[in-house]
């Protein structure tokens, strides 16, 4: 009982702290893209260089209190900050509702990494290797706790996911003479396969493709020749699709077997 109460208390603390982690993640993303060092000196406004106080550093609340702008120079605060703070909180709260306690921490880790990858792809069309490789390693490592069969399913999913999009990438290149998919998307789909197994990949690909089409319909305008050269953050769609598939289970017709890897690991 004591252990259970301590665990639940730790989860509550993690949920409360998650917006602060999201704020740091936003700062890390911005610094990675601009080359700014974030571990030197105190937090400050990047425009007026004024140091930020504790009142400026409370996730979401500070942004709302200052009406989305620096209190000193009134420069708008990038939506990346409140967006990631809210996303980290929502993902952590959602993950904390999983019934199997042993899967809550992996779900939180998965959600946090996917949010950062999503933000990188949306803002700069970049999927950093250290994040995709870490996600792949975590998926493979988690599967091993379910025994050899779950480990093999995870490895097959990683190989199948990578091979599938690699074939699409090279085929598109052969036909059009230009790149349609980045290697980051290939690596991310391989990582997705490590988390959900090979049977979960069709659902992820379907959801991500639909999201890509919605993005194109909403944001791409102009002549067909111009639109065809625009970039679509397909990796962001893969991130959301992986989260929905791993946390929410299958959304495809009931004649498909359950593809959620944790269920297979637990013998469900």
Secondary structure, DSSP 8 states (H G I E B T S, - for coil): -HHHHHHHHHHHHHHHHHHHHHHHHHHHHHHHHHT--SSSS--B-TTT--B--GGG-STTHHHHHTTTB-TTT--B--HHHHHHHHHHHHHHHHHTT-SSGGGHHHHHHHHHHHHHHHHHHHHHS---HHHHHHHHHHHHHHHHTT-HHHHHHHHHHHHHHHHHHHHHHHHHHHHHSS-SS-HHHHHHHHHHHHHH-GGGHHHHHHHHHHHHHHHHHHH--S-HHHHTTS---HHHHHHHHHHHHHHH---S-TTS----HHHHHTT-
